[in-house]
Amino acid sequence: MNHITDTHIKPQPTPDADSHIYWSGIQNGKLLLQYCLECDHRQLYQQVICRECGGDRLEHRSASGRGKVHSFSVVYRAPSLAFKKDIPYAVLLVELEEGPRMISSFVGADPSVVTFEMEVELVCEPETNGLTLPRFRRISS
């Protein structure tokens, strides 16, 4: 592909042997966290060992999919042509109920409604290329 064409295509994650379980969970509407069976640490994004204790006895468990906005940024200037039709959009740092934090995007409402500590829930959105992406929407009161 030439450089000009690349600016029209959004970057997409590439599941690999380490992240396959995570992406399979998202494809099925579930956010999977790794739980350490030695120290009970919960981590997001697949690792071979626990980042807390170094143990290698990890298992995947479904997260609630709920959390709060820890931080956010509303994007008004597209980083490339591929994002031009999306602006404005909000990028979130969500603190999950289980503890880990994850970066994602906000869907379902105008990004101007996003606030710190706003309660959000996971939405698994299929993309045209067959991949499903984790996003978050505001939890209605």
Contact map, one row per residue, 1 for C-alpha under 8 A:
111011000000000000000000000000000000000000000000000000000000000000000000000000000000000000000000000000000000000000000000000000000000000000000
111111000000000000000000000000000000000000000000000000000000000000000000000000000000000000000000000000000000000000000000000000000000000000000
111111100000000000000000000000000000000000000000000000000000000000000000000000000000000000000000000000000000000000000000000000000000000000000
011111110000000000000000000000000000000000000000000000000000000000000000000000000000000000000000000000000000000000000000000000000000000000000
111111111000000000000000000000000000000000000000000000000000000000000000000000000000000000000000000000000000000000000000000000000000000000000
111111111000000000000000000000000000000000000000000000000000000000000000000000000000000000000000000000000000000000000000000000000000000000000
001111111100000000000000000000000000000000000000000000000000000000000000000000011100000000000000000000000000000000000000000000000000000000000
000111111100000000000000000000000000000000000000000000000000000000000000000000011100000000000000000000000000000000000000000000000000000000000
000011111110000000000000000000000000000000000000000000000000000000000000000000001100000000000000000000000000000000000000000000000000000000000
000000111111000000000000000000000000000000000000000000000000000000000000000000000110000000000000000000000000000000000000000000000000000000000
000000001111100000000000000000000000000000000000000000000000000000000000000000000000000000000000000000000000000000000000000000000000000000000
000000000111110000000000000000000000000000000000000000000000000000000000000000000000000000000000000000000000000000000000000000000000000000000
000000000011111000000000000000000000000000000000000000000000000000000000000000000000000000000000000000000000000000000000000000000000000000000
000000000001111100000000000000000000000000000000000000000000000000000000000000000000000000000000000000000000000000000000000000000000000000000
000000000000111111110010000000000000000000000000000000000000000000000000000000000000000000000000000000000000000000000000000000000000000000000
000000000000011111110000000000000000000000000000000000000000000000000000000000000000000000000000000000000000000000000000000000000000000000000
000000000000001111110000000000000000000000000000000000000000000000000000000000000000000000000000000000000000000000000000000000000000000000000
000000000000001111111000000000000000000000000110000000000000000000000000000000000000000000000000000000000000000000000000000000000000000000000
000000000000001111111110000000000000000000001100000000000000000000000000000000000000000000000000000000000000000000000000000000000000000000000
000000000000001111111111000000000000000000000000000000000000000000000000000000000000000000000000000000000000000000000000000000000000000000000
000000000000000001111111100000010000000000000000000000000000000000000000000000000000000000000000000000000000000000000000000000000000000000000
000000000000000000111111110000111000000000001100000000000000000000000000000000000000000000000000000000000000000000000000000000000000000000000
000000000000001000111111111000000000000000000000000000000000000000000000000000000000000000000000000000000000000000000000000000000001000000000
000000000000000000011111111100000000000000000000000000000000000000000000000000000000000000000000000000000000000000000000000000000000000000000
000000000000000000001111111111110000000000000000000000000000000000000000000000000000000000000000000000000000000000000000000000000000000000000
000000000000000000000111111111110000000000000000000000000000000000000000000000000000000000000000000000000000000000000000000100000001110000000
000000000000000000000011111111000000000000000000000000000000000000000000000000000000000000000000000000000000000000000000000101000011100000000
000000000000000000000001111111000000000000000000000000000000000000000000000000000000000000000000000000000000000000000000000000000000000000000
000000000000000000000000111111100000000000000000000000000000000000000000000000000000000000000000000000000000000000000000001100000000000000000
000000000000000000000000111111110000000000000000000000000000011010000000000000000000000000000000000000000000000000000000000100000000000000000
000000000000000000000100110011111000000000000000000000000000011110000000000000000000000000000000000000000000000000000000010000000000010000000
000000000000000000001100110001111100000000010000000000000001111000000000000000000000000000000000000000000000000000000000000000000000000000000
000000000000000000000100000000111110000001111000000000000001111000000000000000000000000000000000000000000000000000000000000000000000000000000
000000000000000000000000000000011111000001111100000000000111100000000000000000000000000000000000000000000000000000000000000000000000000000000
000000000000000000000000000000001111100111100000000000000111100000000000000000000000000000000000000000000000000000000000000000000000000000000
000000000000000000000000000000000111111111000000010000111110000000000000000000000000000000000000000000000000000000000000000000000000000000000
000000000000000000000000000000000011111100000000000000001110000000000000000000000000000000000000000000000000000000000000000000000000000000000
000000000000000000000000000000000001111100000000000010101000000000000000000000000000000000000000000000000000000000000000000000000000000000000
000000000000000000000000000000000001111110000000000110000000000000000000000000000000000000000000000000000000000000000000000000000000000000000
000000000000000000000000000000000011111111000000000000000000000000000000000000000000000000000000000000000000000000000000000000000000000000000
000000000000000000000000000000000011001111100000010100000000000000000000000000000000000000000000000000000000000000000000000000000000000000000
000000000000000000000000000000001111000111110000000000000000000000000000000000000000000000000000011100000000000000000000000000000000000000000
000000000000000000000000000000001110000011111100011000000000000000000000000000000000000000000000000100000000000000000000000000000000000000000
000000000000000000000000000000011100000001111100000000000000000000000000000000000000000000000000000111000000000000000000000000000000000000000
000000000000000000100100000000001100000000111110000000000000000000000000000000000000000000000000000000000000000000000000000000000000000000000
000000000000000001100100000000000100000000111111000000000000000000000000000000000000000000000000000000000000000000000000000000000000000000000
000000000000000001000000000000000000000000001111111000000000000000000000000000000000000000000000000000000000000000000000000000000000000000000
000000000000000000000000000000000000000000000111110000010000000000000000000000000000000000000000000000000000000000000000000000000000000000000
000000000000000000000000000000000000000000000011111001111100000000000000000000000000000000000000000000000000000000000000000000000000000000000
000000000000000000000000000000000001000010100011111111111100000000000000000000000000000000000000000000000000000000000000000000000000000000000
000000000000000000000000000000000000000000100010111111000000000000000000000000000000000000000000000000000000000000000000000000000000000000000
000000000000000000000000000000000000001010000000011111000000000000000000000000000000000000000000000000000000000000000000000000000000000000000
000000000000000000000000000000000000011000000000011111100000000000000000000000000000000000000000000000000000000000000000000000000000000000000
000000000000000000000000000000000000000000000000111111110000000000000000000000000000000000000000000000000000000000000000000000000000000000000
000000000000000000000000000000000001010000000000110011111100000000000000000000000000000000000000000000000000000000000000000000000000000000000
000000000000000000000000000000000001000000000001110001111100000000000000000000000000000000000000000000000000000000000000000000000000000000000
000000000000000000000000000000000001110000000000110000111110000000000000000000000000000000000000000000000000000000000000000000000000000000000
000000000000000000000000000000000111100000000000110000111111000000000000000000000000000000000000000000000000000000000000000000000000000000000
000000000000000000000000000000000111100000000000000000001111100000000000000000000000000000000000000000000000000000000000000000000000000000000
000000000000000000000000000000011110000000000000000000000111110000000000000000000000000000000000000000000000000000000000000000000000000000000
000000000000000000000000000000011110000000000000000000000011111000000000000000000000000000000000000000000000000000000000000000000000000000000
000000000000000000000000000001111000000000000000000000000001111100000000000000000000000000000000000000000000000000000000000000000000000000000
000000000000000000000000000001111000000000000000000000000000111111000000000000000000000000000000010000000000000000000000000000000000000000000
000000000000000000000000000000100000000000000000000000000000011111000000000000000000000000000000110000000000000000000000000000000000000000000
000000000000000000000000000001100000000000000000000000000000001111100000000000000000000000000001100000000000000000000000110000000000000000000
000000000000000000000000000000000000000000000000000000000000001111110000000000000000000000000001100000000000000000000011110000000000000000000
000000000000000000000000000000000000000000000000000000000000000011111000000000000000000000000111100000000000000000000011100000000000000000000
000000000000000000000000000000000000000000000000000000000000000001111100000000000000000000000111100000000000000000011111000000000000000000000
000000000000000000000000000000000000000000000000000000000000000000111111000000000000000000011110000000000000000000111111000000000000000000000
000000000000000000000000000000000000000000000000000000000000000000011111000000000000000000011110000000000000000000011000000000000000000000000
000000000000000000000000000000000000000000000000000000000000000000001111100000000000000000011100000000000000000000010000000000000000000000000
000000000000000000000000000000000000000000000000000000000000000000001111110000000000000001111000000000000000000001110000000000000000000000000
000000000000000000000000000000000000000000000000000000000000000000000011111000000000000001110000000000000000000000000000000000000000000000000
000000000000000000000000000000000000000000000000000000000000000000000001111100000000000111100000000000000000001100000000000000000000000000000
000000000000000000000000000000000000000000000000000000000000000000000000111111000000001111100000000000000000000000000000000000000000000000000
000000000000000000000000000000000000000000000000000000000000000000000000011111000000001110000000000000000000000000000000000000000000000000000
000000000000000000000000000000000000000000000000000000000000000000000000001111100001001100000000000000000000000000000000000000000000000000000
000000000000000000000000000000000000000000000000000000000000000000000000001111111111011000000000000000000000000000000000000000000000000000000
000000000000000000000000000000000000000000000000000000000000000000000000000011111011000000000000000000000000000000000000000000000000000000000
000000110000000000000000000000000000000000000000000000000000000000000000000001111111000000000000000000000000000000000000000000000000000000000
000000111000000000000000000000000000000000000000000000000000000000000000000001111111000000000000000000000000000000000000000000000000000000000
000000111100000000000000000000000000000000000000000000000000000000000000000001011111100000000000000000000000000000000000000000000000000000000
000000000100000000000000000000000000000000000000000000000000000000000000000001111111111000000000000000000000000000000000000000000000000000000
000000000000000000000000000000000000000000000000000000000000000000000000000011111111111000000000000000000000000000000000000000000000000000000
000000000000000000000000000000000000000000000000000000000000000000000000000000000111111000000000000000000000000000000000000000000000000000000
000000000000000000000000000000000000000000000000000000000000000000000000000001000011111110000000000000000000000000000000000000000000000000000
000000000000000000000000000000000000000000000000000000000000000000000000001111000011111110000000000000000000000000000000000000000000000000000
000000000000000000000000000000000000000000000000000000000000000000000000011110000000011111000000000000000000001000000000000000000000000000000
000000000000000000000000000000000000000000000000000000000000000000000000011100000000011111100000000000001100011000000000000000000000000000000
000000000000000000000000000000000000000000000000000000000000000000000001111000000000000111110000000000001100001001000000000000000000000000000
000000000000000000000000000000000000000000000000000000000000000000000001111000000000000011111000000000111100000000000000000000000000000000000
000000000000000000000000000000000000000000000000000000000000000000001111100000000000000001111100000000111100000000000000000000000000000000000
000000000000000000000000000000000000000000000000000000000000000000001111000000000000000000111110000011110000000000000000000000000000000000000
000000000000000000000000000000000000000000000000000000000000000000111110000000000000000000011111000011110000000000000000000000000000000000000
000000000000000000000000000000000000000000000000000000000000000000111100000000000000000000001111101111000000000000000000000000000000000000000
000000000000000000000000000000000000000000000000000000000000000011110000000000000000000000000111111111000000000000000000000000000000000000000
000000000000000000000000000000000000000000000000000000000000000111110000000000000000000000000011111100000000000000000000000000000000000000000
000000000000000000000000000000000000000001000000000000000000001100000000000000000000000000000001111100000000000000000000000000000000000000000
000000000000000000000000000000000000000001000000000000000000000000000000000000000000000000000011111110000000000000000000000000000000000000000
000000000000000000000000000000000000000001110000000000000000000000000000000000000000000000000011111111000000000000000000000000000000000000000
000000000000000000000000000000000000000000010000000000000000000000000000000000000000000000001111001111100000000000000000000000000000000000000
000000000000000000000000000000000000000000010000000000000000000000000000000000000000000000001111000111110000000000000000000000000000000000000
000000000000000000000000000000000000000000000000000000000000000000000000000000000000000000111100000011111000000000000000000000000000000000000
000000000000000000000000000000000000000000000000000000000000000000000000000000000000000000111100000001111100000000000000000000000000011100000
000000000000000000000000000000000000000000000000000000000000000000000000000000000000000011110000000000111110000000000000000000000000001100000
000000000000000000000000000000000000000000000000000000000000000000000000000000000000000011110000000000011111101000000000000000000000001110000
000000000000000000000000000000000000000000000000000000000000000000000000000000000000000000000000000000001111111000000000000000000000001110000
000000000000000000000000000000000000000000000000000000000000000000000000000000000000000000000000000000000111110000000000000000000000000011000
000000000000000000000000000000000000000000000000000000000000000000000000000000000000000000000000000000000111111010000000000000000000000011000
000000000000000000000000000000000000000000000000000000000000000000000000000000000000000010000000000000000011111110000000000000000000000000000
000000000000000000000000000000000000000000000000000000000000000000000000010000000000000111000000000000000110111111000000000000000000000000000
000000000000000000000000000000000000000000000000000000000000000000000000010000000000000000000000000000000000011111000000000000000000000000000
000000000000000000000000000000000000000000000000000000000000000000000000000000000000000000000000000000000000111111100000000000000000000000000
000000000000000000000000000000000000000000000000000000000000000000000001000000000000000001000000000000000000001111110100000000000000000000000
000000000000000000000000000000000000000000000000000000000000000000001001000000000000000000000000000000000000000011111100000000000000000000000
000000000000000000000000000000000000000000000000000000000000000000011111000000000000000000000000000000000000000001111100000000000000000000000
000000000000000000000000000000000000000000000000000000000000000000011100000000000000000000000000000000000000000000111110000000000000000000000
000000000000000000000000000000000000000000000000000000000000000000011000000000000000000000000000000000000000000001111111000000000000000001000
000000000000000000000000000000000000000000000000000000000000000001111000000000000000000000000000000000000000000000001111100000000000000001100
000000000000000000000000000000000000000000000000000000000000000001111000000000000000000000000000000000000000000000000111110000000000000111100
000000000000000000000000000000000000000000000000000000000000000011100000000000000000000000000000000000000000000000000011111000000000000111100
000000000000000000000000000000100000000000000000000000000000000011000000000000000000000000000000000000000000000000000001111100000000011110000
000000000000000000000000000010000000000000000000000000000000000000000000000000000000000000000000000000000000000000000000111110000000011110000
000000000000000000000000011011000000000000000000000000000000000000000000000000000000000000000000000000000000000000000000011111000001111000000
000000000000000000000000000000000000000000000000000000000000000000000000000000000000000000000000000000000000000000000000001111100001111000000
000000000000000000000000001000000000000000000000000000000000000000000000000000000000000000000000000000000000000000000000000111110111100000000
000000000000000000000000000000000000000000000000000000000000000000000000000000000000000000000000000000000000000000000000000011111111100000000
000000000000000000000000000000000000000000000000000000000000000000000000000000000000000000000000000000000000000000000000000001111110000000000
000000000000000000000000000000000000000000000000000000000000000000000000000000000000000000000000000000000000000000000000000000111110000000000
000000000000000000000000000000000000000000000000000000000000000000000000000000000000000000000000000000000000000000000000000001111111000000000
000000000000000000000000001000000000000000000000000000000000000000000000000000000000000000000000000000000000000000000000000001111111100000000
000000000000000000000010011000000000000000000000000000000000000000000000000000000000000000000000000000000000000000000000000111100111110000000
000000000000000000000000011000000000000000000000000000000000000000000000000000000000000000000000000000000000000000000000000111100011111000000
000000000000000000000000010000100000000000000000000000000000000000000000000000000000000000000000000000010000000000000000011110000001111100000
000000000000000000000000000000000000000000000000000000000000000000000000000000000000000000000000000000011110000000000000011110000000111110000
000000000000000000000000000000000000000000000000000000000000000000000000000000000000000000000000000000011110000000000001111000000000011111000
000000000000000000000000000000000000000000000000000000000000000000000000000000000000000000000000000000000111100000000001111000000000001111100
000000000000000000000000000000000000000000000000000000000000000000000000000000000000000000000000000000000001100000000111100000000000000111110
000000000000000000000000000000000000000000000000000000000000000000000000000000000000000000000000000000000000000000000011100000000000000011111
000000000000000000000000000000000000000000000000000000000000000000000000000000000000000000000000000000000000000000000000000000000000000001111
000000000000000000000000000000000000000000000000000000000000000000000000000000000000000000000000000000000000000000000000000000000000000000111
